[in-house]
């Protein structure tokens, strides 16, 4: 039996005893997700007055840039963020609070990209936009006030997959910027492997997809399979699933992984940790018992604050003592 923390039960009680989960077609899931995000926005109690936030249109793709006011006249380390949503839902606003919190509390710049969504745009459209955004930030670092020598990727769920996929492209020299540009990865509840193509050596680790296939919050098996189908993801695509390419993993920078117990993607994070460790990459993990996929979108959960504080600490450690010189 799946057990949830009391804090999660109280949240569900506060919304009428409903267990929120995305289901149906892409449009139906977008409507559901938008409704959830709109409700959560009404629960916001924090403001971020110390940030300079602006949107820029880069060849038709909009990015949002967050820079602490304290970095005026200097160059800030930058986390290039990719939002969640299974490549089907989500936008710049859906995790705006998260980006503001990371930028303000870690005292770094954050950028977020409104990459193209499926099913209107099949893979590799999302990866193309994600990589192009990272390259643009690197090449325009001085103009926008960020440090090109201290860039890392960060993403949640499908955005975590993009954070990994962008890194793979760069470390393999399949981009227009230096192969050592990405200094770290923060992958939160990442999508790592297709359930129909789990490598033999990891099958014993991969049980959460079936354990939490139904009656779980946010995403379940049916939702994930529909999202994979909408995106046109191929189970053997190394571009989206870097763990299928162990040689590339050897070039990855240090990686921080967040997993949640009651999440169909829980074991994706376990497989990622195992694969990176086997490749000699420094990995650390943070696991949350009794909670579902990306629970921190609920801002008033006590555990959301715990995750935030832990993540901020790790981001600060990742950028501490690094020269802020710029190209």
matplotlib code that plots the C-alpha trace (Angstrom):
import matplotlib.pyplot as plt

x = [0.0, 1.3, 1.7, 1.7, 2.9, 0.2, 1.1, 0.1, -3.1, -3.9, -3.3, -5.7, -8.2, -7.8, -8.9, -11.9, -10.3, -9.3, -6.1, -4.8, -3.5, -3.1, -5.1, -6.7, -5.5, -2.7, -5.3, -7.1, -3.9, -3.0, -6.3, -5.9, -2.3, -3.2, -6.0, -3.7, -1.0, -3.6, -5.0, -1.5, -0.7, -3.5, -1.7, 1.5, 2.7, 6.2, 7.4, 10.8, 11.6, 15.4, 15.2, 15.5, 13.2, 12.8, 11.7, 13.6, 12.5, 15.3, 14.4, 10.8, 11.6, 11.0, 13.3, 13.0, 16.1, 16.2, 19.2, 19.5, 19.8, 22.9, 24.7, 24.4, 27.7, 29.0, 28.5, 26.4, 26.7, 23.8, 21.5, 19.8, 16.4, 14.0, 10.5, 8.5, 5.4, 6.3, 7.1, 3.4, 2.3, 4.0, 5.4, 7.5, 4.9, 4.3, 7.6, 8.2, 8.1, 10.7, 13.1, 12.6, 13.4, 16.5, 17.8, 17.0, 18.1, 21.2, 22.1, 22.6, 21.1, 18.5, 17.2, 14.1, 13.1, 9.6, 10.6, 8.1, 5.6, 4.2, 2.2, 2.4, 6.2, 7.6, 11.0, 13.7, 12.1, 12.3, 16.0, 16.8, 15.2, 16.8, 20.3, 19.9, 18.9, 22.0, 24.2, 22.6, 23.1, 26.8, 27.4, 25.4, 26.6, 28.3, 25.3, 22.8, 25.1, 25.9, 29.1, 29.9, 32.5, 30.0, 27.0, 25.0, 21.8, 18.8, 15.4, 12.4, 10.8, 10.9, 13.0, 15.4, 15.6, 16.5, 19.1, 20.8, 20.3, 21.7, 24.7, 25.3, 25.2, 27.7, 30.2, 30.2, 31.1, 27.7, 27.1, 28.7, 30.2, 33.2, 32.6, 33.5, 30.9, 28.4, 29.9, 27.1, 23.6, 20.6, 18.0, 14.8, 12.6, 14.1, 12.7, 15.7, 14.6, 11.7, 9.8, 9.9, 13.7, 15.3, 18.8, 19.2, 21.7, 19.1, 15.9, 16.1, 16.2, 13.2, 10.0, 8.4, 6.7, 4.4, 4.3, 2.9, 1.0, -2.3, -4.0, -0.9, -0.9, 0.3, 1.4, 0.6, 1.5, -1.3, -0.4, 3.3, 2.6, 0.4, 3.1, 5.7, 3.4, 2.6, 6.3, 7.1, 10.0, 11.8, 12.7, 16.3, 17.0, 20.3, 19.7, 16.8, 18.0, 21.8, 22.0, 21.8, 25.2, 27.6, 30.6, 29.1, 28.3, 32.0, 32.3, 29.4, 30.0, 28.9, 25.2, 22.6, 19.5, 16.2, 13.8, 10.4, 9.1, 5.5, 6.6, 6.5, 9.8, 11.4, 13.6, 14.6, 16.6, 18.0, 19.1, 20.7, 22.6, 23.9, 24.9, 26.7, 28.5, 29.6, 31.0, 33.1, 30.9, 30.4, 26.7, 24.7, 21.0, 18.2, 15.2, 11.8, 9.7, 5.9, 5.6, 4.7, 6.3, 7.4, 5.5, 7.2, 4.9, 2.6, 4.4, 2.8, 4.0, 6.7, 8.7, 8.7, 10.7, 13.0, 13.7, 14.2, 16.7, 18.6, 18.7, 19.8, 22.6, 23.8, 23.7, 25.7, 28.3, 28.4, 29.3, 31.3, 34.9, 34.6, 36.0, 33.3, 35.5, 33.6, 34.4]
y = [0.0, 3.4, 5.7, 9.5, 12.0, 13.8, 17.1, 15.6, 14.3, 17.8, 19.3, 16.9, 17.7, 21.4, 20.9, 18.8, 15.4, 15.3, 13.6, 15.8, 13.8, 14.7, 12.6, 12.5, 14.2, 16.8, 19.6, 18.1, 17.8, 21.3, 22.6, 20.5, 21.6, 25.3, 25.0, 23.5, 26.2, 29.0, 27.7, 27.4, 31.0, 32.1, 30.5, 32.4, 34.3, 35.3, 38.2, 38.6, 42.3, 41.8, 40.3, 41.8, 39.6, 40.1, 38.1, 37.9, 36.5, 34.5, 33.5, 32.9, 31.1, 33.1, 32.9, 34.4, 35.8, 36.2, 38.1, 39.3, 43.1, 42.5, 41.5, 44.8, 45.6, 42.0, 38.7, 36.1, 32.3, 31.0, 28.0, 27.2, 25.8, 23.5, 23.2, 20.0, 18.8, 15.7, 17.8, 18.4, 20.9, 23.8, 27.1, 30.0, 30.7, 27.2, 27.1, 30.8, 30.8, 28.0, 30.0, 33.1, 31.3, 29.7, 32.9, 35.0, 32.6, 31.2, 34.7, 33.4, 34.1, 31.7, 31.4, 29.5, 28.6, 28.2, 25.3, 24.0, 21.4, 18.2, 16.9, 20.0, 19.6, 16.2, 15.3, 16.5, 20.0, 20.3, 19.3, 21.6, 24.6, 23.6, 23.4, 26.6, 28.4, 27.2, 28.2, 31.6, 32.3, 31.3, 33.6, 36.5, 36.2, 39.6, 41.4, 39.9, 40.0, 36.3, 34.3, 32.0, 30.2, 29.1, 27.6, 24.6, 22.9, 22.3, 20.8, 19.1, 15.9, 16.2, 19.3, 17.1, 15.0, 18.1, 19.2, 15.8, 15.7, 19.2, 18.3, 15.2, 17.2, 19.7, 17.2, 15.2, 18.4, 18.3, 22.0, 25.4, 26.0, 24.4, 20.8, 21.7, 24.5, 22.7, 22.7, 20.8, 19.2, 19.4, 16.8, 16.8, 13.8, 13.4, 11.3, 9.1, 5.9, 4.6, 1.9, -0.4, -0.2, -0.5, -1.9, -5.4, -4.3, -1.8, -3.9, -4.9, -1.2, -0.4, -1.1, 2.2, 2.6, -0.3, 0.2, 3.7, 3.1, 4.4, 6.3, 8.5, 12.3, 14.5, 11.8, 8.1, 5.4, 6.3, 10.0, 9.2, 6.8, 9.4, 12.1, 9.8, 9.1, 12.8, 13.6, 10.8, 9.6, 6.6, 4.1, 3.8, 7.5, 8.2, 11.9, 11.9, 9.0, 9.5, 6.5, 4.4, 6.0, 5.1, 6.5, 10.0, 9.8, 9.6, 13.2, 14.5, 17.0, 16.4, 15.8, 16.3, 14.1, 14.4, 11.5, 11.0, 7.7, 7.7, 8.7, 6.5, 8.1, 7.4, 4.7, 6.8, 8.8, 5.6, 4.4, 7.8, 7.8, 4.2, 4.9, 8.1, 6.5, 3.6, 6.1, 7.8, 10.9, 12.6, 12.1, 13.1, 12.5, 13.7, 11.4, 12.3, 9.5, 9.6, 12.2, 12.2, 13.5, 17.1, 17.7, 21.1, 22.7, 22.9, 25.8, 25.5, 21.9, 21.9, 19.5, 22.0, 24.4, 21.5, 20.8, 24.4, 25.0, 21.8, 22.7, 26.3, 25.0, 22.6, 25.3, 27.7, 25.0, 24.3, 27.9, 28.8, 30.0, 30.0, 32.9, 35.1, 36.0, 36.1, 35.6]
z = [0.0, -0.9, 2.1, 2.0, 4.5, 6.5, 4.8, 1.5, 2.8, 4.2, 0.8, -0.9, 1.8, 1.2, -2.5, -1.7, -1.3, -4.9, -6.0, -8.9, -11.8, -15.4, -17.8, -21.3, -24.4, -24.6, -24.6, -21.7, -19.7, -20.5, -19.2, -16.0, -15.4, -16.1, -13.6, -10.9, -11.5, -11.4, -8.1, -6.6, -7.6, -5.3, -2.4, -3.0, 0.1, -1.1, -3.3, -4.9, -4.9, -5.3, -8.8, -12.3, -14.5, -18.3, -21.3, -24.6, -27.9, -29.5, -33.0, -32.1, -28.8, -25.6, -22.7, -19.3, -17.5, -13.7, -12.2, -8.6, -8.3, -6.1, -9.3, -11.0, -12.6, -12.2, -13.9, -12.1, -12.3, -14.3, -14.1, -17.4, -16.4, -18.3, -17.1, -16.5, -18.3, -20.2, -23.3, -23.6, -20.9, -19.1, -20.0, -18.5, -15.9, -14.6, -12.6, -12.4, -8.6, -8.5, -10.8, -8.8, -5.5, -6.9, -8.3, -5.3, -2.5, -4.2, -5.5, -9.1, -12.5, -13.8, -17.4, -18.5, -22.0, -23.5, -25.7, -28.3, -27.0, -28.3, -30.1, -32.3, -32.3, -32.1, -30.8, -31.2, -31.3, -27.5, -27.4, -30.3, -28.5, -25.2, -26.7, -28.8, -25.6, -23.7, -26.6, -26.9, -23.2, -23.5, -26.5, -25.1, -21.5, -21.2, -22.7, -20.3, -17.3, -16.6, -16.3, -19.2, -17.2, -14.6, -16.3, -15.2, -16.3, -14.1, -14.8, -13.4, -14.8, -18.6, -18.0, -16.1, -19.2, -21.2, -18.7, -19.2, -23.0, -23.5, -21.4, -23.5, -26.7, -25.3, -23.8, -27.1, -29.1, -30.8, -30.2, -31.1, -27.6, -25.7, -24.6, -20.9, -20.6, -18.4, -14.9, -13.1, -13.5, -11.2, -12.2, -10.2, -10.6, -14.1, -16.9, -17.8, -19.5, -21.7, -19.8, -22.8, -23.2, -19.7, -20.1, -18.6, -15.9, -14.5, -14.7, -11.1, -10.1, -12.2, -10.3, -9.6, -13.0, -12.3, -8.5, -9.0, -12.2, -10.9, -8.0, -7.6, -7.8, -10.7, -13.2, -13.5, -16.1, -18.5, -18.4, -19.0, -21.9, -23.5, -23.1, -24.6, -27.5, -28.1, -28.1, -30.5, -28.3, -29.5, -26.7, -28.0, -28.6, -26.9, -27.5, -25.0, -22.9, -22.2, -19.9, -23.1, -24.0, -21.2, -23.0, -23.0, -19.3, -18.6, -19.7, -17.5, -14.7, -11.1, -10.9, -8.1, -8.4, -6.5, -6.3, -4.6, -3.2, -4.7, -8.2, -11.3, -12.3, -8.9, -10.4, -13.4, -10.8, -9.3, -12.7, -13.5, -10.2, -10.8, -14.4, -13.6, -10.6, -12.8, -15.2, -12.5, -12.2, -8.8, -7.9, -4.9, -4.3, -2.2, -1.7, -0.2, 1.3, 1.3, -1.5, -5.2, -8.4, -8.2, -4.9, -4.4, -6.9, -3.8, -2.1, 1.4, 2.0, 4.7, 2.6, -0.3, 1.9, 2.9, -0.7, -1.5, 1.3, 0.4, -3.3, -2.6, -0.4, -3.1, -5.8, -3.6, -3.0, -6.8, -7.6, -4.5, -5.2, -8.9, -10.9, -12.4, -15.5, -18.7, -22.4]

ax = plt.figure().add_subplot(projection="3d")
ax.plot(x, y, z, "-o")
ax.set_aspect("equal")
plt.show()
